[in-house]
Amino acid sequence: MLASHYYKGKVEAGCDEAGRGCLAGSVYAAAVIFPENYQNEDLNDSKQLTDKRRKLLREIIERDAVAWAVGIVTPEEIDRINILNASILAMHRALDQLKVRPEAIIVDGNRFKPYQKLPHTTIVKGDGKYLSIAAASILAKTYRDDYMDALAEEYPQYDWLSNKGYPTKKHRDAIRQYGMTPYHRKSFNLLGDGQLSLDFQD
């Protein structure tokens, strides 16, 4: 089972993001605080779980967590500040919304910026090691998927129901054929072939 805490004796928030490598859509992040010594054998890195399992676990996480929140950074902001900064900003926005204030932060990956002078630790593959980071990965992923499913109704030709904005062949072929939407990240290499000029689609 994943570890319950990294910092002993502190109120600890786990953070993770979803959508960093996508060509379209906002980047989402979540922050989760569990009770001390919380245990759940079903929690794992969201990428290791089926969509159905993630949705079931989201309900359990939201029920069991002391506090949880989701932060969002838009495509326009991503283009302005770059995706790394946007991912960290999304985590900060999630932390801002927590109803319980954390005393320490653990983050999936290897990059983070200090938040309110709190101690923080980055943990590579942390979503497969710590319960709160795994939970954050599930919340970020499921809320972002819901958002992309809604956008897919507006722009069905990009296959966002299946690819969630990631750079699949079908997604890139649709960009070539139909151009960009307002949800595409203009600073990204949308076509994957040296960035041809793209028409903007309203």
C-alpha positions as a printed Julia matrix, in Angstrom:
202×3 Matrix{Float64}:
   0.0    0.0     0.0
   1.1    3.58   -0.6
   2.58   5.58    2.27
   0.25   7.82    4.26
   2.73  10.63    4.97
   6.16  11.99    4.11
   6.34  14.65    6.83
   5.61  13.06   10.2
   3.33  15.0    12.52
   2.41  17.7    10.0
  -0.8   18.44    8.14
   0.41  17.45    4.69
  -1.11  18.21    1.28
  -0.3   16.06   -1.73
  -0.35  17.74   -5.16
  -0.39  16.55   -8.76
  -1.45  17.87  -12.16
  -3.11  16.54  -15.31
  -2.98  17.7   -18.9
   0.54  19.06  -19.04
   1.34  17.34  -22.35
  -1.94  18.17  -24.08
  -2.29  20.33  -27.18
  -5.65  21.71  -26.07
  -7.47  22.62  -22.89
  -6.59  23.93  -19.47
  -4.13  22.24  -17.16
  -5.71  20.97  -13.94
  -4.12  20.27  -10.58
  -5.44  19.0    -7.27
  -4.37  19.16   -3.63
  -5.52  16.59   -1.07
  -5.12  16.35    2.7
  -5.98  13.01    4.29
  -6.42  12.25    7.99
  -3.24  11.2     9.75
  -2.53   7.48    9.26
  -5.19   7.24    6.54
  -5.2    3.94    4.68
  -6.71   2.91    1.35
  -5.35  -0.05   -0.57
  -7.19   0.93   -3.77
  -5.51   4.29   -4.32
  -2.78   4.4    -6.95
  -1.35   6.59   -9.7
  -4.35   7.57  -11.86
  -2.58   6.31  -15.0
  -2.68   2.77  -13.54
  -6.48   2.86  -13.12
  -9.42   2.5   -15.48
 -11.73   5.44  -16.07
 -14.5    3.68  -14.13
 -12.19   3.0   -11.2
 -10.97   6.61  -11.12
 -14.53   7.9   -10.92
 -15.4    5.54   -8.07
 -12.24   6.55   -6.21
 -12.97  10.25   -6.73
 -16.11   9.87   -4.61
 -14.16   8.04   -1.9
 -11.38  10.64   -1.9
 -13.83  13.52   -1.62
 -15.63  11.74    1.24
 -12.51  10.73    3.19
 -10.22  13.73    2.71
  -9.87  16.34    5.44
  -9.71  18.83    2.56
  -9.38  18.73   -1.22
  -9.43  21.27   -4.05
  -8.83  21.6    -7.78
  -6.92  24.43   -9.49
  -7.13  25.37  -13.16
  -4.91  27.36  -15.54
  -6.33  28.26  -18.95
  -4.74  27.77  -22.39
  -4.26  31.54  -22.66
  -2.33  31.59  -19.4
  -0.3   28.53  -20.48
   0.73  30.36  -23.67
   1.73  33.4   -21.64
   3.73  31.78  -18.82
   4.67  28.34  -20.29
   3.38  24.92  -19.27
   5.81  24.28  -16.41
   4.88  27.54  -14.69
   1.22  26.9   -15.48
   1.33  23.44  -13.89
   2.85  24.86  -10.72
   0.37  27.75  -10.7
  -2.51  25.27  -10.97
  -1.16  23.47   -7.89
  -0.85  26.77   -6.01
  -4.45  27.59   -6.95
  -5.59  24.22   -5.62
  -3.68  24.84   -2.38
  -5.26  28.3    -2.11
  -8.71  26.72   -2.0
  -8.09  24.11    0.71
 -10.47  24.55    3.65
  -7.74  23.26    5.98
  -4.35  24.91    5.79
  -1.46  22.52    5.17
   1.77  22.65    7.14
   3.79  20.87    4.44
   3.42  19.92    0.77
   4.48  16.9    -1.26
   4.41  17.15   -5.04
   4.58  14.6    -7.84
   7.56  15.17  -10.15
  10.74  17.16   -9.69
   9.71  20.82  -10.11
   7.81  23.13   -7.78
   7.98  26.69   -6.5
   7.71  27.57   -2.8
   4.18  28.11   -1.55
   3.62  30.46    1.41
   7.0   29.52    2.93
   5.76  26.01    3.68
   8.21  23.12    3.53
   7.79  21.13    0.34
   9.29  18.04   -1.24
   9.11  16.92   -4.87
   8.89  13.17   -5.37
   9.48  11.55   -8.76
   6.66   9.05   -9.4
   5.14  10.25   -6.14
   1.66   9.36   -7.39
   2.69   5.71   -7.05
   4.26   6.2    -3.59
   2.05   8.46   -1.45
  -1.71   8.29   -0.92
  -2.35  12.04   -1.03
  -0.42  12.49   -4.3
  -2.23   9.5    -5.83
  -5.53  11.02   -4.76
  -4.54  14.39   -6.23
  -3.64  12.67   -9.51
  -7.1   11.03   -9.61
  -8.96  14.27   -8.89
  -6.93  16.28  -11.4
  -7.38  13.63  -14.09
 -11.11  13.06  -13.61
 -12.04  16.74  -13.39
  -9.95  17.51  -16.45
 -11.5   14.6   -18.36
 -14.99  15.9   -17.54
 -13.95  19.32  -18.85
 -12.54  17.89  -22.1
 -15.67  15.76  -22.59
 -17.74  18.95  -22.4
 -15.46  20.71  -24.92
 -15.78  17.68  -27.22
 -19.49  18.39  -27.59
 -18.59  21.83  -28.94
 -15.78  20.57  -31.19
 -16.42  16.86  -31.94
 -14.05  16.73  -34.94
 -10.93  16.71  -32.72
 -11.81  13.41  -30.99
 -11.36  14.92  -27.52
 -13.74  12.34  -26.04
 -11.01   9.78  -26.72
  -7.74  11.73  -26.62
  -8.64  14.37  -23.98
  -6.51  16.89  -25.89
  -3.35  14.8   -26.07
  -1.36  14.74  -29.35
  -2.77  11.68  -31.1
  -2.57  11.28  -34.87
  -6.33  11.81  -35.18
  -6.1   15.02  -33.13
  -3.25  16.41  -35.21
  -4.93  15.41  -38.48
  -8.03  17.33  -37.36
  -5.93  20.41  -36.58
  -4.5   20.23  -40.11
  -7.97  19.93  -41.59
  -9.96  22.34  -39.4
  -7.34  24.61  -37.84
  -7.12  25.65  -34.2
  -9.93  26.18  -31.73
  -9.83  28.83  -28.99
  -8.89  25.98  -26.64
  -5.68  25.01  -28.41
  -2.36  26.05  -26.87
  -0.77  28.26  -29.5
   2.69  28.0   -27.93
   2.73  24.21  -28.46
   3.93  22.37  -31.55
   0.39  21.48  -32.57
   1.24  19.62  -35.76
   4.42  17.93  -34.62
   6.21  18.73  -37.89
   7.92  22.07  -37.59
   4.74  24.05  -36.91
   3.05  25.02  -40.12
   0.86  28.11  -40.08
  -2.59  27.41  -38.62
  -5.91  29.09  -39.14
  -7.73  30.14  -36.0
 -11.21  28.66  -35.63
 -13.85  30.55  -33.68
